[in-house]
Amino acid sequence: MKIISGQAVAASIGSALLLVLGIVFGLQWADGPDGRSADPIETRNMLRADPFQVQVVASPEAPRIDANKVLVLVTDLVGAPVYGARVTITAILRAMGTMPEMRMPADVTQTGPGQYEGTFSLPMDDSWPLIVRIDKPGVGSATLVFDIATRRRGLELVSGPQDPTGQAAQQ
């Protein structure tokens, strides 16, 4: 009977574990950096903002004082997710009387293929223009301005592209 040292057993287990982790993570990264399929995103409800198609959704649907999220879906014009874009989101309260303009930038991260999520805080009840800018080096940029208001559901497109029916977009 052959006796195997503890070091040999540990090395064998470590090698097997590395192999399994390599397979799991290799498969996870096969389609996109987050493991999700890079299939085209459904573009029916997206705004055309050349050179992109964009959908912007607020959560909660009626923004509130304090924390809010905005999800921005970005594809190219054929519906393929846009990776690595720089997406900035800023809520602005215009100056009133002696109160200066307030800018509330969102902390934006890419959360999936063509998916960008930003979180920002609104310090007071009011109507806030929400500026969404998308930049992709070598591709182009687009800017959309929405109106959001605390306690009112949805986003209203103020400037930028229109929806496919030619109507101002409301989400």
C-alpha positions as a Python dict, from the first residue, in 0.01 Angstrom:
ca = {
    (1, 'M'): (0, 0, 0),
    (2, 'K'): (134, 338, -106),
    (3, 'I'): (118, 620, 149),
    (4, 'I'): (44, 965, 12),
    (5, 'S'): (181, 1263, 197),
    (6, 'G'): (-42, 1542, 324),
    (7, 'Q'): (132, 1785, 88),
    (8, 'A'): (46, 1571, -215),
    (9, 'V'): (-320, 1548, -109),
    (10, 'A'): (-339, 1923, -52),
    (11, 'A'): (-177, 1992, -390),
    (12, 'S'): (-422, 1757, -566),
    (13, 'I'): (-722, 1918, -396),
    (14, 'G'): (-589, 2265, -474),
    (15, 'S'): (-537, 2176, -841),
    (16, 'A'): (-888, 2031, -869),
    (17, 'L'): (-1037, 2339, -702),
    (18, 'L'): (-851, 2571, -940),
    (19, 'L'): (-972, 2366, -1237),
    (20, 'V'): (-1336, 2387, -1122),
    (21, 'L'): (-1310, 2761, -1050),
    (22, 'G'): (-1147, 2817, -1390),
    (23, 'I'): (-1432, 2637, -1564),
    (24, 'V'): (-1703, 2818, -1366),
    (25, 'F'): (-1553, 3165, -1412),
    (26, 'G'): (-1455, 3095, -1772),
    (27, 'L'): (-1815, 3009, -1855),
    (28, 'Q'): (-1943, 3305, -1659),
    (29, 'W'): (-1728, 3550, -1857),
    (30, 'A'): (-1794, 3387, -2196),
    (31, 'D'): (-2069, 3627, -2309),
    (32, 'G'): (-2008, 3943, -2114),
    (33, 'P'): (-1817, 4064, -1812),
    (34, 'D'): (-2114, 3993, -1585),
    (35, 'G'): (-2189, 3646, -1722),
    (36, 'R'): (-2516, 3748, -1888),
    (37, 'S'): (-2582, 3683, -2252),
    (38, 'A'): (-2489, 3966, -2482),
    (39, 'D'): (-2803, 3910, -2689),
    (40, 'P'): (-2970, 4224, -2825),
    (41, 'I'): (-3185, 4416, -2577),
    (42, 'E'): (-3556, 4460, -2660),
    (43, 'T'): (-3561, 4805, -2821),
    (44, 'R'): (-3935, 4861, -2869),
    (45, 'N'): (-3962, 5118, -2584),
    (46, 'M'): (-3626, 5283, -2637),
    (47, 'L'): (-3554, 5637, -2751),
    (48, 'R'): (-3332, 5684, -3053),
    (49, 'A'): (-3046, 5909, -2947),
    (50, 'D'): (-2797, 5872, -3231),
    (51, 'P'): (-2567, 5689, -3225),
    (52, 'F'): (-2752, 5499, -2950),
    (53, 'Q'): (-3092, 5373, -2846),
    (54, 'V'): (-3164, 5455, -2481),
    (55, 'Q'): (-3421, 5369, -2219),
    (56, 'V'): (-3426, 5552, -1886),
    (57, 'V'): (-3629, 5422, -1592),
    (58, 'A'): (-3656, 5577, -1244),
    (59, 'S'): (-3689, 5377, -924),
    (60, 'P'): (-3899, 5447, -736),
    (61, 'E'): (-4124, 5545, -1024),
    (62, 'A'): (-4222, 5860, -833),
    (63, 'P'): (-3889, 6004, -711),
    (64, 'R'): (-3872, 6093, -344),
    (65, 'I'): (-3668, 6303, -111),
    (66, 'D'): (-3358, 6095, -32),
    (67, 'A'): (-3224, 5800, -231),
    (68, 'N'): (-3337, 5732, -589),
    (69, 'K'): (-3210, 5508, -868),
    (70, 'V'): (-3204, 5548, -1243),
    (71, 'L'): (-3151, 5256, -1480),
    (72, 'V'): (-3017, 5347, -1825),
    (73, 'L'): (-3020, 5085, -2100),
    (74, 'V'): (-2792, 5166, -2393),
    (75, 'T'): (-2771, 4981, -2725),
    (76, 'D'): (-2635, 5059, -3066),
    (77, 'L'): (-2887, 5124, -3343),
    (78, 'V'): (-2934, 4750, -3413),
    (79, 'G'): (-2998, 4663, -3048),
    (80, 'A'): (-2657, 4528, -2939),
    (81, 'P'): (-2565, 4631, -2581),
    (82, 'V'): (-2307, 4908, -2554),
    (83, 'Y'): (-2024, 4812, -2319),
    (84, 'G'): (-1791, 5058, -2152),
    (85, 'A'): (-1980, 5379, -2217),
    (86, 'R'): (-1939, 5669, -1978),
    (87, 'V'): (-2288, 5747, -1850),
    (88, 'T'): (-2343, 6053, -1633),
    (89, 'I'): (-2670, 6137, -1462),
    (90, 'T'): (-2727, 6468, -1285),
    (91, 'A'): (-3043, 6604, -1121),
    (92, 'I'): (-3048, 6985, -1111),
    (93, 'L'): (-3263, 7219, -904),
    (94, 'R'): (-3256, 7564, -1058),
    (95, 'A'): (-3158, 7862, -845),
    (96, 'M'): (-3448, 8023, -659),
    (97, 'G'): (-3410, 8364, -501),
    (98, 'T'): (-3092, 8360, -296),
    (99, 'M'): (-3065, 7982, -308),
    (100, 'P'): (-2798, 7874, -560),
    (101, 'E'): (-2850, 7601, -818),
    (102, 'M'): (-2820, 7252, -670),
    (103, 'R'): (-2657, 6970, -871),
    (104, 'M'): (-2705, 6614, -751),
    (105, 'P'): (-2480, 6385, -957),
    (106, 'A'): (-2551, 6013, -956),
    (107, 'D'): (-2292, 5751, -878),
    (108, 'V'): (-2318, 5542, -1199),
    (109, 'T'): (-2189, 5188, -1255),
    (110, 'Q'): (-2228, 4941, -1539),
    (111, 'T'): (-2436, 4652, -1401),
    (112, 'G'): (-2473, 4438, -1713),
    (113, 'P'): (-2453, 4439, -2092),
    (114, 'G'): (-2565, 4788, -2190),
    (115, 'Q'): (-2707, 4844, -1840),
    (116, 'Y'): (-2599, 5136, -1626),
    (117, 'E'): (-2740, 5218, -1285),
    (118, 'G'): (-2706, 5544, -1099),
    (119, 'T'): (-2802, 5639, -746),
    (120, 'F'): (-2857, 5994, -632),
    (121, 'S'): (-3030, 6180, -352),
    (122, 'L'): (-3286, 6458, -384),
    (123, 'P'): (-3268, 6687, -79),
    (124, 'M'): (-3607, 6855, -125),
    (125, 'D'): (-3950, 6834, -291),
    (126, 'D'): (-3958, 6997, -632),
    (127, 'S'): (-3926, 6944, -1005),
    (128, 'W'): (-3574, 6849, -1112),
    (129, 'P'): (-3433, 6839, -1464),
    (130, 'L'): (-3248, 6507, -1498),
    (131, 'I'): (-2961, 6516, -1748),
    (132, 'V'): (-2846, 6181, -1888),
    (133, 'R'): (-2531, 6189, -2100),
    (134, 'I'): (-2379, 5889, -2276),
    (135, 'D'): (-2026, 5899, -2420),
    (136, 'K'): (-1854, 5610, -2596),
    (137, 'P'): (-1508, 5685, -2739),
    (138, 'G'): (-1495, 5614, -3110),
    (139, 'V'): (-1876, 5590, -3131),
    (140, 'G'): (-2020, 5925, -3019),
    (141, 'S'): (-2231, 6085, -2750),
    (142, 'A'): (-2592, 6169, -2674),
    (143, 'T'): (-2763, 6387, -2414),
    (144, 'L'): (-3122, 6354, -2297),
    (145, 'V'): (-3295, 6585, -2050),
    (146, 'F'): (-3594, 6461, -1854),
    (147, 'D'): (-3815, 6632, -1599),
    (148, 'I'): (-3864, 6443, -1275),
    (149, 'A'): (-4060, 6562, -978),
    (150, 'T'): (-4087, 6424, -630),
    (151, 'R'): (-4426, 6258, -582),
    (152, 'R'): (-4502, 6249, -958),
    (153, 'R'): (-4471, 5920, -1142),
    (154, 'G'): (-4242, 5880, -1438),
    (155, 'L'): (-3997, 6078, -1642),
    (156, 'E'): (-4096, 6335, -1902),
    (157, 'L'): (-3860, 6394, -2192),
    (158, 'V'): (-3778, 6766, -2214),
    (159, 'S'): (-3507, 6768, -2479),
    (160, 'G'): (-3330, 6511, -2689),
    (161, 'P'): (-3483, 6251, -2917),
    (162, 'Q'): (-3844, 6149, -2932),
    (163, 'D'): (-3995, 5803, -2910),
    (164, 'P'): (-4060, 5602, -3229),
    (165, 'T'): (-4414, 5746, -3262),
    (166, 'G'): (-4280, 6103, -3257),
    (167, 'Q'): (-4444, 6180, -2923),
    (168, 'A'): (-4255, 6319, -2624),
    (169, 'A'): (-4148, 6016, -2423),
    (170, 'Q'): (-4305, 5942, -2087),
    (171, 'Q'): (-4192, 5652, -1873),
}
